[in-house]
């Protein structure tokens, strides 16, 4: 396992998917953002769900996805609903 799996919410599978879409570092993940990273993962794994999007945002913020604010979750849910 590499650098990304040390982040909250990122296990071996999600790290592998991030690597497959060209995201190898926290800096790259932060630069791309959770929404684009999720879209990239969705392009290779159609089962990517809202929880993966929350997990990516939590990883960027350095917190567990359950600790995301209601506002952030609502904004991500709105995004998810428009692209799913």
C-alpha positions as CSV (number, residue, x, y, z in Angstrom):
1,X,0.0,0.0,0.0
2,X,1.2,3.5,-0.7
3,X,0.8,7.1,0.4
4,X,-2.9,7.4,-0.3
5,X,-4.0,4.5,2.0
6,X,-2.6,6.5,4.9
7,X,-5.4,9.0,4.5
8,X,-8.7,8.7,6.3
9,X,-11.3,6.6,4.4
10,X,-8.8,5.4,1.8
11,X,-8.3,1.6,1.8
12,X,-6.4,-0.6,-0.5
13,X,-9.1,-0.8,-3.1
14,X,-9.8,2.9,-3.4
15,X,-6.1,3.6,-3.5
16,X,-5.7,1.2,-6.3
17,X,-8.5,2.9,-8.2
18,X,-7.0,6.3,-7.6
19,X,-3.7,5.0,-8.9
20,X,-5.4,3.6,-12.0
21,X,-6.8,7.0,-12.9
22,X,-3.5,8.7,-12.4
23,X,-3.8,10.0,-8.8
24,X,-0.8,8.8,-6.8
25,X,-0.3,11.5,-4.2
26,X,-2.4,13.5,-1.7
27,X,-1.3,16.7,-3.5
28,X,-2.7,15.4,-6.8
29,X,-6.0,14.3,-5.1
30,X,-6.3,17.7,-3.4
31,X,-5.6,19.5,-6.7
32,X,-8.1,17.4,-8.6
33,X,-10.7,17.5,-5.9
34,X,-13.1,14.9,-4.6
35,X,-15.7,15.4,-7.4
36,X,-13.3,14.9,-10.3
37,X,-11.5,12.1,-8.6
38,X,-14.9,10.4,-8.0
39,X,-15.8,10.9,-11.7
40,X,-12.5,9.4,-12.7
41,X,-13.1,6.4,-10.5
42,X,-16.7,6.1,-11.7
43,X,-15.3,5.8,-15.3
44,X,-13.5,2.6,-14.4
45,X,-15.9,1.3,-11.7
46,X,-19.6,1.9,-12.2
47,X,-20.4,0.8,-8.7
48,X,-18.8,4.0,-7.2
49,X,-21.4,5.4,-4.9
50,X,-22.1,8.5,-2.8
51,X,-20.1,7.0,0.1
52,X,-17.0,6.9,-2.1
53,X,-17.5,10.5,-2.9
54,X,-17.8,11.3,0.8
55,X,-14.7,9.2,1.5
56,X,-12.7,11.1,-1.0
57,X,-13.8,14.5,0.4
58,X,-13.0,13.3,3.9
59,X,-9.6,12.2,2.8
60,X,-8.8,15.6,1.3
61,X,-10.0,17.3,4.5
62,X,-8.1,14.8,6.7
63,X,-11.3,13.5,8.5
64,X,-13.5,10.5,8.5
65,X,-16.4,10.8,6.1
66,X,-18.9,10.7,9.0
67,X,-17.3,14.0,10.2
68,X,-18.1,15.9,7.1
69,X,-20.4,18.9,7.7
70,X,-24.0,18.7,6.7
71,X,-23.4,21.5,4.2
72,X,-20.6,19.6,2.5
73,X,-22.6,16.4,2.4
74,X,-25.6,18.3,1.0
75,X,-23.4,19.9,-1.7
76,X,-21.8,16.6,-2.6
77,X,-25.2,14.9,-2.7
78,X,-26.5,17.5,-5.1
79,X,-23.5,16.9,-7.3
80,X,-23.9,13.1,-7.1
81,X,-27.6,13.4,-8.0
82,X,-26.8,15.3,-11.2
83,X,-24.3,12.9,-12.5
84,X,-25.3,9.4,-11.3
